[in-house]
Amino acid sequence: MKINLEGYPVTITSLSDEDLQDLQNHYLPLILNNDIEEPIIRQSKISKNESELFGDKTFFNKFNETIFKAPYIESYIDSFMFQFPFTVELSSWYNVHHKYDHQQLHNHICTGTPAFSSVVILKQPNNNAGQFVFRTPNLSNHLKYLELDPLNKYPNVYEPPMQDGVMIIFPSCLEHYVYYNQTDEPRVVFATNIIIKKDNGEGK
């Protein structure tokens, strides 16, 4: 599914059953078996995460190879029909959201200068385990200021479906955040910055 948010193209798709099961079987034991949760000392905290920028880059090889191929990231990039040779670099990390974990409002334009970003839900216990949210204030604020949206048909957020295997690809400048995990089960999400670099005539 392709949608426009604030004028930006966003793709919401799902991994194939085969790719999802392969990634879950490979990564969830590695992540959750070594995930020793510290005692909760406050009711609001940021998720635990690990990034290939600061850790073992090879850990993310399988994930990066899976999501780059069509019909995932490669298809999204090709839809822009860039008229110049370029290369693509992926930089991935994962987040584990335990109870009361969340992600604050942010974008990715300062993290390695990515053109696009993606999120893959690897484990989503249920709808209360944390909702990924895009901030979409422009039209909503305009109509509400004019009192033309009494039924809130144009909310200031967009909430994609949250279930195992959902993949969201979007321009990295779009602001987004994640609601608190209100369950006792961990939520596991992989995120990726997609860096497009002009090539020196050697092609993609």
trRosetta pair geometry for C-beta under 8 A, 3 or more apart (Angstrom, degrees):
i j d omega theta_ij theta_ji phi_ij phi_ji
1 11 7.1 146 80 -158 48 55
1 12 4.8 -20 68 65 102 91
1 13 6.9 176 24 -75 64 59
2 9 6.4 -14 -168 -163 105 94
2 10 7.2 153 -155 80 56 46
2 11 5.3 -26 -99 -100 75 72
2 12 7.9 174 -84 22 27 68
3 9 7.9 149 81 -151 37 49
3 10 5.3 -24 67 66 84 97
3 12 6.8 12 8 3 110 110
3 158 7.9 -175 119 -176 148 154
4 7 6.0 1 179 -120 111 17
4 8 6.6 142 -157 61 65 33
4 9 6.2 -35 -100 -91 70 50
4 10 7.2 149 -108 17 19 85
5 8 5.4 -33 69 59 75 91
5 10 5.2 25 4 -9 113 133
5 134 5.4 -26 -166 143 158 153
5 136 5.5 -103 -164 -95 93 118
5 158 5.8 -114 -115 19 122 153
5 170 7.4 -13 42 -137 130 125
5 174 6.3 58 96 -133 126 136
6 136 5.6 -153 -46 -132 95 78
6 138 5.8 113 -123 8 92 126
6 174 7.1 159 45 -119 126 95
8 170 6.7 65 132 -166 123 90
8 171 4.8 -106 -162 25 128 125
8 173 7.5 -161 -99 69 151 95
8 174 5.6 -149 77 -70 160 115
9 79 7.4 -141 145 111 156 131
9 170 7.9 -171 100 -130 50 59
9 171 7.3 90 54 -26 66 102
10 134 7.5 -59 -92 -74 165 160
10 168 6.8 -7 -177 -169 105 89
10 169 7.0 163 -158 82 57 53
10 170 4.5 0 -115 -100 92 98
10 171 7.9 -91 -77 9 75 74
10 174 7.3 32 -80 -47 118 172
11 76 5.2 -127 12 -103 148 113
11 167 7.9 -6 113 110 94 90
11 168 7.3 163 87 -153 56 42
11 169 4.5 0 56 53 102 102
11 170 7.6 -160 29 -65 61 60
12 160 5.1 -168 -120 -138 137 125
12 161 7.4 112 170 31 134 88
12 166 7.0 -14 -169 -168 89 99
12 167 7.5 159 -155 84 43 52
12 168 5.4 -6 -106 -106 75 77
13 71 7.2 -139 -171 112 162 103
13 72 7.1 -155 79 -113 140 65
13 166 7.8 150 87 -156 34 53
13 167 5.2 -22 71 65 81 100
13 169 7.7 2 17 4 104 105
14 20 7.7 -21 169 -57 87 132
14 165 4.7 44 -165 131 91 106
14 166 5.7 -42 -100 -98 78 45
14 167 6.4 153 -110 12 21 87
15 19 4.4 -121 180 89 108 114
15 20 4.3 138 94 -60 123 87
15 23 7.2 -55 -179 17 168 135
15 66 7.7 20 -135 152 123 118
15 67 7.9 -66 -96 -98 108 81
15 72 7.6 10 -100 -86 72 124
15 120 6.9 52 -41 -148 122 116
15 165 4.4 -120 43 -155 93 89
15 167 6.0 100 -44 -31 78 120
16 19 4.6 88 54 10 85 101
16 20 6.8 -155 86 -6 41 87
17 20 5.8 -57 -144 39 28 111
17 21 6.2 24 161 -15 65 110
17 165 7.8 -25 -96 -110 44 156
18 21 6.2 -59 -146 39 25 106
18 22 6.2 26 156 -21 62 111
19 22 5.7 -57 -146 37 29 114
19 23 6.3 22 159 -13 66 108
19 66 5.4 140 -154 -170 110 119
19 165 8.0 113 86 -134 91 101
20 23 6.1 -62 -148 40 27 104
20 24 6.1 24 157 -16 66 111
20 122 7.9 172 -152 -132 78 60
20 164 6.3 99 -171 147 132 98
20 165 4.1 -31 -101 -96 139 109
21 24 5.7 -55 -141 40 30 111
21 25 6.0 29 161 -19 66 109
22 25 6.1 -58 -146 37 23 108
22 26 6.3 15 158 -13 61 113
22 66 7.2 179 91 -108 124 142
23 26 5.8 -62 -144 41 29 107
23 27 5.6 -7 173 8 70 118
23 62 7.3 165 -110 128 76 108
23 63 6.3 80 -131 -104 116 79
23 66 6.2 -145 -69 72 115 172
23 120 7.8 -36 135 141 164 142
23 122 6.3 -111 125 -124 114 109
24 27 6.8 -70 -124 50 19 86
24 28 5.1 9 -169 -14 64 124
24 122 6.0 163 -91 -173 76 91
24 123 7.2 116 -125 -67 103 89
24 164 7.3 14 -77 -164 136 125
25 28 7.3 -21 -88 31 11 102
25 29 7.6 3 -178 -3 41 109
26 29 7.9 -112 159 35 16 95
26 30 7.1 -11 149 -3 57 122
26 62 5.9 -89 140 117 162 158
27 30 5.5 -69 -151 43 40 110
27 31 5.7 26 162 -15 80 113
27 62 7.8 -165 -57 83 101 125
27 63 7.0 47 -66 -68 142 114
27 94 7.5 170 178 -84 133 157
27 122 6.4 -57 84 -162 131 156
27 188 7.6 167 122 156 113 143
27 190 7.8 -16 162 -61 169 126
28 31 5.9 -60 -138 42 29 104
28 32 5.5 1 176 3 69 118
28 122 6.7 -172 -70 147 94 119
28 123 6.2 99 -109 -51 119 132
28 188 6.5 173 -109 40 82 167
29 32 6.6 -64 -122 50 22 91
29 33 5.2 16 -178 -15 63 124
30 33 6.8 -44 -115 38 11 104
30 34 6.7 -16 172 9 48 118
30 59 7.7 180 147 -152 148 105
31 34 6.9 -93 -163 48 17 91
31 35 5.9 24 153 -44 63 120
31 94 6.4 -79 -113 114 140 155
31 96 6.4 173 166 -73 116 122
31 188 6.0 107 104 -129 153 135
32 35 5.1 -51 -136 20 35 123
32 96 7.6 152 -90 -124 69 133
32 186 6.4 173 -114 60 105 145
32 188 7.2 -81 -58 -64 101 137
35 48 6.8 139 -148 94 105 152
35 96 5.7 -155 -136 -165 145 174
35 186 7.0 51 115 -95 155 170
37 40 7.9 -10 158 -49 112 81
37 48 7.9 -128 -109 -26 70 146
37 98 5.5 108 -121 -99 130 161
38 41 7.9 -38 131 -12 105 99
40 43 7.6 60 165 -87 118 43
40 45 7.4 -144 -137 1 83 138
40 98 7.9 -145 -77 116 111 126
40 99 7.0 -49 -76 83 150 102
40 100 6.5 95 -144 40 134 140
42 45 6.2 122 74 -54 98 98
42 100 7.9 -174 107 145 60 146
43 100 5.3 -127 -168 -138 51 141
44 100 6.1 -113 -85 173 31 104
44 102 6.9 -28 -154 20 79 121
44 180 7.3 -76 -115 -100 75 123
45 100 6.1 60 25 116 86 101
45 101 5.8 -46 84 -102 81 64
45 102 7.7 133 73 24 35 76
46 101 6.8 35 163 -152 17 83
46 102 7.0 -68 -108 68 46 60
46 103 6.8 70 -142 -105 81 52
46 104 7.1 -48 -98 -12 105 96
47 95 4.2 51 116 -172 147 104
47 96 5.9 166 -177 70 101 42
47 97 4.6 -56 -105 -85 118 67
47 98 7.6 146 -129 12 70 67
47 101 4.4 82 -87 178 70 129
47 102 7.3 -154 -39 57 87 16
47 103 6.3 -26 0 -68 114 88
47 178 7.7 8 -29 72 129 145
48 95 7.2 137 77 -159 46 56
48 96 4.6 -18 68 58 100 102
48 98 7.1 43 3 -10 109 105
48 101 7.5 -72 -1 -115 69 147
49 93 5.5 45 172 156 113 118
49 94 6.2 -176 -145 91 75 46
49 95 4.5 -28 -91 -98 104 65
49 96 7.0 -180 -79 15 50 69
50 54 7.7 -125 -163 73 63 97
50 55 5.2 11 -180 -14 101 158
50 59 7.8 -28 123 100 126 156
50 93 6.3 -170 94 -156 39 86
50 94 6.0 3 52 50 80 86
51 54 5.3 61 71 24 96 91
51 55 6.2 139 73 12 44 100
51 91 7.6 24 -174 164 104 92
51 92 7.5 -174 -146 109 66 39
51 93 3.5 -31 -101 -97 75 121
52 55 6.2 -77 -111 61 30 82
52 56 7.3 -62 -125 90 69 38
52 57 4.6 77 -168 -117 104 61
52 59 6.8 -161 -95 58 89 94
52 60 4.5 -74 -65 12 130 141
52 91 6.2 -147 66 -157 111 66
52 92 5.7 55 -1 61 122 68
52 93 6.5 -136 3 -75 70 67
53 91 6.2 41 -60 -170 97 119
53 93 7.3 -36 9 -67 94 115
53 112 7.6 -136 -93 -60 133 131
55 59 6.6 -20 118 21 114 140
56 59 4.3 89 92 -22 103 108
57 60 6.5 -67 -171 37 45 101
57 61 7.4 69 138 -53 70 87
58 61 5.2 -18 -158 -19 53 121
60 63 5.1 -60 -162 47 66 114
60 64 5.5 65 141 -26 90 105
60 92 4.5 168 -162 68 141 119
60 93 7.8 -50 -88 -77 142 32
61 64 6.0 -60 -144 39 27 107
61 65 6.2 24 161 -17 65 110
62 65 6.0 -57 -146 37 26 109
62 66 6.4 25 156 -20 62 110
63 66 5.9 -62 -153 34 29 111
63 67 6.4 6 164 -4 67 110
63 92 5.8 -160 101 132 128 169
63 120 7.8 -169 -164 50 110 150
63 190 5.8 -140 -165 -158 145 160
64 67 6.5 -66 -141 43 27 95
64 68 6.0 27 165 -27 65 113
64 90 4.7 157 -141 91 112 142
64 92 5.8 -148 -72 -11 94 135
64 192 7.2 139 -106 -120 79 134
65 68 6.3 -56 -141 28 24 110
65 69 7.2 24 165 -23 57 105
66 69 6.9 -67 -167 23 25 105
66 72 7.8 51 135 12 62 160
67 72 4.8 -123 -168 137 58 155
67 73 5.6 64 141 -15 83 112
67 90 7.7 140 79 -138 109 154
67 118 6.7 172 168 103 140 153
67 120 6.4 -114 -94 -53 137 142
67 167 7.0 173 -135 -133 110 141
67 192 6.7 179 94 -10 150 160
68 72 6.8 92 89 82 1 114
68 73 5.0 -49 -125 56 44 123
68 74 5.8 68 163 -43 63 96
68 88 7.3 146 -143 112 117 135
68 90 6.3 -111 -76 -39 113 145
69 72 6.4 59 73 32 51 104
69 73 8.0 65 31 44 23 84
69 74 6.0 -24 -160 3 20 132
70 74 4.8 -77 -60 76 69 120
70 75 4.9 95 -128 -50 83 99
71 74 7.8 -105 -135 65 21 89
71 75 4.6 11 -160 -20 60 153
72 75 6.5 120 50 23 17 101
72 76 7.2 -36 150 -7 41 106
72 118 7.9 59 171 -144 102 161
72 167 6.3 -45 -136 137 103 164
72 169 7.5 145 178 -52 69 138
73 76 5.6 -59 -150 36 36 112
73 77 6.3 31 158 -16 71 106
73 88 7.7 146 137 175 122 148
73 90 7.5 59 133 -90 177 123
73 116 7.8 157 -146 98 96 134
73 118 6.3 -93 -87 -37 104 152
73 169 6.4 168 -104 -113 66 140
73 192 7.6 -66 -82 99 141 145
73 194 6.1 -176 -155 -104 127 139
74 77 6.0 -57 -149 38 30 108
74 78 6.2 30 155 -20 65 110
75 78 5.7 -55 -144 37 30 113
75 79 6.7 42 154 -33 62 99
76 79 5.9 -50 -160 18 31 115
76 116 7.0 164 125 172 128 166
76 169 4.6 -78 -100 121 168 154
77 80 6.2 -52 -172 20 43 110
77 82 7.8 -33 171 -4 85 117
77 88 6.6 -49 -102 -94 171 138
77 116 7.3 -141 -84 17 84 150
77 194 7.2 -142 -73 164 116 141
77 196 7.2 160 -138 -89 120 120
78 81 7.2 41 172 -69 52 53
82 86 5.9 0 109 -2 152 137
82 196 7.5 176 -64 -174 163 142
84 198 5.8 -21 129 -131 130 99
84 199 7.8 172 144 38 84 77
85 198 7.1 83 84 -167 64 63
85 199 4.0 -74 125 59 101 114
85 200 7.9 -62 89 53 126 17
85 201 5.9 120 37 -119 149 20
85 202 6.4 156 155 59 148 42
85 203 4.6 -90 -135 -95 121 34
85 204 6.2 -149 -157 -38 70 65
86 196 5.4 4 173 -174 140 90
86 197 6.1 152 -161 78 83 40
86 198 5.5 -56 -102 -107 82 36
86 199 5.3 -171 -106 -12 17 92
86 204 5.7 13 68 -89 61 91
87 196 7.7 156 78 -156 43 47
87 197 5.1 -17 59 63 90 97
87 199 5.2 106 -26 -76 88 102
87 204 6.4 164 -93 -132 43 55
88 194 6.5 -22 -162 -169 102 88
88 195 7.1 140 -161 75 49 55
88 196 6.1 -19 -103 -101 70 63
88 197 7.8 -177 -80 22 24 77
88 204 7.1 32 -11 -153 96 99
89 194 7.7 151 78 -160 49 41
89 195 4.2 -17 62 62 99 110
89 197 6.8 36 -5 -6 108 115
90 192 5.4 -20 -163 -167 99 120
90 193 7.3 150 -156 77 47 53
90 194 6.1 -14 -103 -105 72 63
90 195 7.6 -164 -74 20 24 81
91 112 5.6 15 33 83 159 175
91 114 7.4 -127 39 -77 110 120
91 192 6.7 143 72 -158 42 65
91 193 4.6 -11 60 55 99 101
91 195 6.8 44 -4 -14 107 115
92 190 6.0 2 -172 -178 116 102
92 191 6.8 162 -150 87 66 43
92 192 4.4 -25 -96 -98 84 85
92 193 7.8 -160 -74 22 40 63
93 190 7.4 170 90 -152 34 62
93 191 5.8 -14 63 61 80 89
93 192 7.9 166 20 -82 58 45
94 122 7.6 -21 -136 13 118 140
94 188 6.4 -3 -177 -170 118 86
94 189 6.6 159 -157 85 69 44
94 190 4.9 -38 -98 -98 83 67
94 191 7.4 153 -102 16 31 71
95 103 7.1 -13 -156 -70 165 123
95 187 8.0 -1 110 103 92 87
95 188 7.4 166 85 -149 53 42
95 189 4.9 -8 56 61 98 96
95 190 8.0 -179 18 -85 69 23
95 191 6.7 35 -9 -6 106 113
96 101 7.6 47 115 78 55 178
96 186 5.3 -13 -172 -171 95 125
96 187 7.2 148 -161 74 45 51
96 188 5.6 -10 -105 -101 71 74
97 101 3.9 -163 -152 89 69 126
97 102 7.2 71 -138 -74 118 25
97 103 7.8 -78 -90 -32 119 91
97 129 7.0 124 95 163 120 81
97 130 4.8 28 117 -45 163 160
97 178 6.9 -116 -89 135 148 142
97 181 4.4 149 143 -39 108 134
97 186 6.5 145 73 -161 49 65
97 187 4.0 -12 57 57 107 105
97 188 7.8 -153 22 -66 74 30
97 189 7.2 31 -9 4 108 109
98 101 5.0 95 49 -20 57 122
98 181 6.4 -177 116 74 19 146
98 186 5.4 -32 -91 -102 64 85
99 181 5.6 -117 -111 104 30 102
99 182 7.2 49 -144 -145 78 18
99 183 6.5 -127 -96 84 86 35
99 184 5.7 -7 -63 -106 127 42
100 180 5.7 -21 -142 -162 38 113
100 181 6.6 -50 9 64 18 79
100 182 7.8 68 -72 -95 49 47
101 130 7.2 -25 89 -83 87 135
101 180 7.0 143 73 -146 31 62
101 181 5.1 16 51 17 82 116
101 187 7.7 -153 73 43 121 104
102 130 7.0 -177 -111 -124 58 104
102 177 7.4 19 165 169 98 98
102 178 5.5 -178 -165 93 61 83
102 179 6.3 -70 -126 160 106 19
102 180 4.6 -47 -67 -85 113 58
102 181 7.2 -158 -68 -4 61 69
103 106 7.2 -86 160 21 97 114
103 177 5.4 -170 98 -159 82 62
103 178 3.8 60 30 27 102 105
104 177 5.9 -55 160 -128 20 116
105 135 6.5 41 -137 -42 114 140
105 175 5.8 17 -173 180 94 111
105 176 7.4 174 -139 90 58 18
105 177 4.4 -53 -81 -56 53 128
106 175 6.9 169 87 -144 15 74
106 176 7.2 -39 64 63 61 61
106 177 6.8 107 14 -85 70 80
107 110 7.9 97 90 6 82 83
107 172 6.3 108 170 153 92 64
107 173 5.4 23 -177 -155 147 32
107 174 6.3 156 -120 72 108 29
107 175 5.1 -69 -59 -89 98 57
107 176 7.2 98 -95 16 61 75
108 111 5.0 -65 -163 39 75 113
108 114 5.5 -17 129 48 118 123
108 117 4.8 108 26 -62 156 142
108 172 3.9 -86 73 -165 103 105
108 173 7.8 -99 52 -64 67 30
108 193 5.7 -167 170 -103 138 104
109 113 7.4 18 -176 -121 55 46
109 114 7.5 -120 -111 54 36 73
109 172 5.4 144 -73 116 60 104
109 173 5.0 39 -62 -94 123 73
110 113 7.9 -5 -140 -69 20 54
111 114 6.7 -9 83 -1 80 107
111 172 7.9 -135 50 -174 93 135
111 193 5.9 -142 105 -77 105 151
112 193 5.4 112 69 116 126 157
112 195 6.0 -83 140 -73 106 129
113 195 6.5 71 91 -127 73 105
114 117 5.9 87 112 -67 146 80
114 172 4.5 123 90 -60 100 158
114 193 3.6 -131 -66 -173 148 98
114 194 5.5 92 -165 55 111 43
114 195 5.0 -88 -111 -75 65 68
115 171 7.1 -64 159 -135 61 72
115 172 6.5 145 123 2 16 113
115 194 6.1 -62 59 99 83 86
115 195 6.6 120 2 -134 82 30
115 196 4.3 -1 -5 13 145 110
116 169 6.2 21 167 -179 126 88
116 170 6.6 165 -158 89 85 28
116 171 5.7 -66 -106 -106 70 37
116 172 5.7 -173 -133 -35 13 86
116 193 7.9 148 88 -163 45 49
116 194 4.2 -15 71 59 90 122
116 196 7.6 59 6 -24 93 109
117 169 7.5 -180 92 -148 40 52
117 170 6.1 -22 62 66 81 77
117 171 7.7 33 17 140 80 15
117 172 4.5 101 -23 -100 103 81
117 191 6.7 -1 -180 -176 106 96
117 192 6.5 163 -159 86 60 54
117 193 5.5 -29 -104 -105 85 54
117 194 6.4 -165 -83 10 28 87
118 167 6.3 0 -176 -174 113 92
118 168 6.4 164 -154 84 62 51
118 169 4.5 -17 -100 -99 98 73
118 170 7.4 141 -91 17 49 65
118 191 7.0 171 89 -153 51 52
118 192 4.7 -2 54 54 94 103
118 194 6.6 61 -11 -32 99 116
119 132 6.1 152 114 -123 162 158
119 167 7.1 170 85 -150 50 48
119 168 4.7 0 52 52 96 101
119 189 6.0 -9 -168 -179 97 116
119 190 7.4 154 -157 85 48 50
119 191 5.1 -15 -103 -103 72 80
119 192 7.9 -167 -72 21 33 72
120 165 7.7 -29 -168 -151 87 26
120 166 7.4 169 -149 88 47 49
120 167 4.9 -8 -102 -103 79 84
120 189 6.9 157 78 -162 49 64
120 190 4.6 -7 57 61 103 98
120 191 7.7 -169 21 -76 69 36
120 192 7.7 35 -6 -6 102 108
121 124 4.8 1 177 -38 127 118
121 132 7.8 -127 -69 -13 110 130
121 162 6.2 154 -101 -156 161 68
121 163 6.6 123 97 84 146 25
121 164 6.0 -134 116 -118 99 27
121 165 6.6 -30 75 31 88 23
121 166 4.6 27 24 50 120 90
121 167 7.7 -137 15 -68 72 44
121 187 7.9 -46 -149 -175 92 97
121 188 8.0 111 -169 86 52 58
121 189 5.7 -31 -108 -108 53 86
122 164 6.9 9 173 -141 23 80
122 188 4.5 -54 73 105 108 102
122 189 6.5 179 16 -99 85 27
122 190 5.9 69 -31 -11 119 97
123 164 6.4 8 -108 -102 33 98
123 186 7.0 40 102 103 133 79
123 187 6.1 -170 97 -148 82 41
123 188 4.0 49 34 33 107 100
124 129 5.8 165 -164 71 62 131
124 130 7.7 -122 -132 61 87 87
124 162 5.1 -170 -159 159 152 90
124 163 5.5 -138 67 -128 136 23
124 164 5.6 -153 29 -56 90 58
124 166 7.6 13 -12 20 148 113
124 187 5.9 33 -111 -137 53 100
125 128 8.0 -49 89 65 101 75
125 129 4.4 127 47 -64 95 150
125 183 5.3 -136 83 99 143 161
125 185 3.9 112 -76 84 154 138
125 186 7.8 121 -34 67 119 30
125 187 6.5 -99 3 -81 90 79
126 129 5.5 118 53 -17 56 105
126 183 6.4 121 43 -66 100 151
127 131 7.0 20 -172 -75 71 104
127 162 6.2 126 -117 66 61 118
128 181 7.6 88 134 -162 64 48
128 182 4.5 -73 169 64 103 106
128 183 5.3 117 98 -45 100 99
129 162 7.7 -169 62 143 91 137
129 181 5.0 5 -168 -137 53 90
129 182 7.3 -116 -87 43 30 60
129 183 4.7 -37 -90 23 81 127
129 185 6.3 -45 -112 77 127 95
129 187 4.5 145 151 -69 112 120
130 162 7.5 -176 91 -155 60 154
130 178 5.1 17 -178 172 105 109
130 179 5.7 178 -143 74 49 72
130 180 6.8 -107 -97 127 77 16
130 181 4.4 -29 -47 -76 103 77
130 187 4.8 -134 31 38 128 169
131 159 5.5 -10 172 -146 125 115
131 162 5.7 -118 -118 -35 66 147
131 178 6.7 168 77 -154 37 62
131 179 4.4 25 41 21 87 120
132 159 7.5 137 82 -147 55 63
132 160 6.0 -18 82 46 107 104
132 162 6.5 149 17 -90 88 107
132 168 6.8 -164 118 14 152 156
132 176 6.5 7 -177 177 85 121
132 177 8.0 172 -151 94 49 30
132 178 5.5 -27 -96 -100 54 86
132 189 7.7 137 -66 -126 121 153
133 157 4.9 -16 -172 -169 113 124
133 158 7.2 146 -161 70 62 44
133 159 5.5 -26 -107 -94 78 77
133 176 6.2 163 86 -158 50 73
133 177 5.5 -19 62 65 101 72
133 178 6.9 164 13 -94 84 31
133 179 6.6 79 -21 -33 123 89
134 157 6.5 146 77 -163 52 65
134 158 4.4 -11 60 56 108 97
134 159 7.9 -157 25 -69 73 33
134 160 7.6 69 -9 -23 105 95
134 170 7.5 -164 -98 -129 128 167
134 174 6.0 -25 -141 162 108 120
134 175 7.2 113 -160 85 61 57
134 176 5.1 -38 -99 -99 55 93
135 156 6.9 -4 -161 151 68 85
135 157 6.1 -39 -108 -105 43 75
135 174 7.8 169 48 174 76 74
135 175 4.3 -24 40 94 123 109
135 176 6.6 -151 -2 -85 81 37
135 177 7.3 50 -42 4 103 98
136 139 7.3 -16 152 37 96 93
136 140 6.4 99 109 -10 80 122
136 155 7.6 75 67 101 107 67
136 156 6.0 -170 75 -170 63 42
136 157 6.2 139 25 -115 87 18
136 158 5.2 55 -12 -19 135 100
137 140 5.7 -90 -150 56 37 108
137 141 4.9 29 170 -23 86 117
137 156 4.7 28 -104 -154 62 109
138 141 6.4 -64 -148 34 14 103
138 142 6.5 11 157 -17 56 112
139 142 5.5 -59 -148 37 32 115
139 143 6.2 23 161 -13 69 108
139 154 5.6 -94 119 177 105 136
140 143 6.4 -62 -148 39 25 102
140 144 6.1 15 160 -12 64 114
140 149 7.2 -94 -147 62 59 170
140 154 4.9 -166 -97 129 70 91
140 155 6.0 -6 -115 145 137 18
140 156 3.9 -160 96 -79 158 72
141 144 5.9 -62 -140 43 28 107
141 145 6.0 35 159 -27 65 107
141 156 6.5 61 -47 -101 78 121
142 145 5.9 -55 -151 30 24 112
142 146 6.8 5 156 -1 60 110
143 146 5.9 -67 -151 48 33 102
143 148 4.5 -98 -163 73 81 100
143 149 4.1 69 129 -25 120 118
143 154 5.4 72 41 60 150 141
144 147 7.1 33 -171 -83 37 34
144 148 7.6 -107 -69 45 22 66
144 149 5.3 -58 -74 51 66 114
144 154 7.9 -144 -40 79 88 102
147 150 7.0 28 -178 -65 73 87
149 152 6.1 78 147 -93 102 29
149 153 5.9 -131 -151 38 95 79
149 154 5.1 -87 -124 37 147 100
152 155 5.6 43 173 -79 96 80
155 158 7.6 150 83 -72 102 49
159 162 7.8 -51 171 -26 93 103
160 166 6.7 152 137 170 118 139
160 168 5.6 -175 13 -87 174 131
161 166 6.0 -165 93 -103 84 145
162 166 6.5 -113 -127 27 31 154
163 166 5.6 103 57 -30 64 112
169 194 7.8 25 -150 -10 101 147
170 174 5.0 -58 151 33 127 143
170 176 7.8 104 75 -40 153 140
171 174 5.6 107 74 -20 79 98
172 193 6.6 41 -104 -134 136 86
172 194 7.7 -164 -52 45 113 77
178 189 8.0 -151 -100 10 153 163
181 186 7.7 8 -171 -135 164 37
181 187 5.5 -157 -102 2 129 121
183 187 8.0 101 53 -44 114 100
199 202 5.1 -109 165 50 123 80
199 203 6.2 -89 91 25 158 10
199 204 6.9 -152 -17 -73 146 44
